[in-house]
Amino acid sequence: MKLYFIRHGKTEWNLEGRFQGAKGDSPLLDESIEELKKLGHYLKDVTFDAVFSSDLKRARKTAQIIVAENEHPHEIILTPALREWQLGKLEGNKIDIMKSIYPKQMTAFRHNLANFNAAMFEAESVYQTTKRVRDFVRSLEKYSYENVLLIGHGANFTASIHSLLGFEPGFLRHKGGLDNASLTILETKDFKHFSCLTWNDKSYLEESTHTHIQTKKG
């Protein structure tokens, strides 16, 4: 099975540099909607057996844009399992301000999650936020899907994808975070071992508008 992970498009809070977790939700920027249409076109020939999205509005809207461009449109199933990290007291705050108040914790959140003290901010732990995505992904094993589209969020997907790949908490952000409207593809045959085929890809913005991924089933 191939798992296509897409981080939602850039939002107003992303532009303003605010923490936007499971309880924050600001609108997509117009420029991001155009990016997402290009990403949708890039993936237009992929036949998705299932499409799952976080039920937060910014992810739901992203999923709708992507699916609208697909040659084989599919129902979007919304699930709280793919929500962004619940960030507690950090929600809505300017990242730069939090860096000045909690420099060590903000460095840990960006670079070494093993040292991030989620309880200090009444946030989900690293284990909690990654486990719900791992459990959801592994629940797909009972289906004979070939291609699955998953729409979610940056902090959660960055950590959860690396967790699926077998990395320990200290290395869940060793490649940095996922960009808005980026594509990451994992593949698995047994749902115990995963390989990364594509990481944080936005090459679709540089390609001809006629370029797209072609995937044939069977």
N, C-alpha and C positions, 0 to 999 in steps of 0.2 A: 504494500500500500504506500502511495505517496501522499504526504500531508503538506498542503500548501498553506503556510501561515502568512497572513497579511496584517500588518499594523494599520490601524485606522488612519485616515488622512489628517493633516495638520489642522488644529483647532485654534480658536481665539486664545485659550489659556496656554496652549503650546507657544504661540507667538509672544505672549506676555511673560513667558518664563515662569508659569505657576505649576505647582504640583496638582496633578489631575488624576485622582485615583478612582476607586469604585463609587465614591459619593459625589465626585465632581463631574460635570458634563457640559462642555461648551460647544457651540456650533462649529462645523467645518468651515474653513476659509474657502472663498470662491476659487482661489488658485489651486487649492488642494483637490477640489472637485474635478478640475480639469486634469490634474495628475492621475486621479483615480480612473477617469474615463480612459486614459492612455494605458493604464495598467490592465484594465478590463479588456481592452482591445488586444493587448499583448497575450492575454490568456484566453482569447475568445474561442479558440478551437479545442480547448481542453474540456473533455466531457467529465464533469464532476458528478460523482455518484451521490454526494451529499454536501450540503453547504450549512455550516454552523457559524453563528455569530454571537458574540457577547450581546446581551440585551440592552446595553447602554446605547443611548441615541447615536453617539458619534461612530460607534462600530456598526450599528444597524444601518445607518445611512451609507457608510462605506460599502457594506455588503450589497445593498440595493444597487449602487452605482456599478460595482463590479459585475454583478449578475446580469444587469440590463444590457451589458456589452457582449455577453456570451452567446454563442451560436446555439447552445443547448441549455437555456435558462432552467434554473432549478429552484424549488422552494427553499426559502431561508428559514432555518430552525434556530430560534433564539434560546440561549441558555445562560444562566448566571455563572456557570462553571468557567466561562471564558472572560469574565469581568476583569477589569484592571485590579491591581493590588489595592487593597483597602488600606489607605495611608493615614487614617486617623487624624491627628491634629495637624498633619502636614497639608491636608487637603486645602487647595485654594491659595495657599501661601506662596509668595514669591520665592523661587529657588535661591536667588542671590542673598535674600535676607536670612533664610534658614542656614545658608552656608556661613554667614557671619556669626550667627548665634550658636550653631552646632557644627563647627568645622570638621571635627573628627567623624561625627556620625554621617554627615553629608558626603564626606570622602569615602566612607565605608559603603554607603548606599550606591555610589557610582562605580566603585572599583573593587570592593571586597565585602560581599554580603555576609561573610562569616563573622564580620565585626559589627554588623548593623544591629542595633538594639531596638527592635520593633516595639517592644513594650513601652519604651520611653515615650513613644508617640501614639500609643493605643492603636497601633497598626497591626495588620496581619503579619505573622512571622514569615520568614523565608520558606519554611517548611509548609505552612498552611497555603500560601499562594501558589506554590509550585505543585503541591500534592493534588489540588483540585483539578489542575490542567492535566497532570500525569494520569490521574484516575479517569478523566474524561476521554483522553486519547486512547488509553488501554481498553476502555469500554467498547471501542469500535472494532475490536478484534473479532467479535462475533458476527460481523457483517462481511460480505465478500466484496467490499469496495475496492476500487483501484485508485481513484483520485478523490481526495476529500479537501474541501476548502474550509479554512478556519480563520475567522476575522476577530481580532482582539486588540490588545494594547501593549505598549512598549515595555514598561517595567516588568509586567507579568510575563509576557511572551519571551523577553530576553532571558529571564531566569528560568522559566519553565522549559524552553527548548534546550538550553544547556543541561538542565537536569535530566531530560529525556536522553541526552547524549552521554550521560554518565559522569558529568562534572560535579565536583564537590562545591559547597556554598562559596568558598573563597574564589572560585574560578567561574562563577555563573555569569560574570560580566567581563570576562577577560578579553573579549573582542569589542567591548563597548556596547552601547545600546542600539536597538533597532530604530531605524529612521521611520518617520511617518510615510505611509503609502509604500512600504518596502515589502519585498517578497522573499520568504525563506522556505526552502523545501527540504523536508526530511523523508527518508524512506525506511520502511521496516518490513521484515518478513515474519517476525515472530513476536513483535510487540514487547520484546525484552531488550533488543539491540536496535539502535537507530543510527543511521548515517545521514550526514548533512550533504545534500547535493547542491544547494544554493543558499548563500547567507546574505541577508540584508541587501538584496539586489534592487537597484533602481535603474538598471541599464536600459529599460524600456523608454526612458526619457531621451536617450541618445540615439535610439534606433529609428529607422524609417517608420512612418505611420503604418506601413504595410507589413512590418515584421511582427510575428507572433509565434508563440509556442504551439507546436502541433503535437498532439498526443492521440495516438490511435489505440483503441481498446482491443484486447484479444491477443 
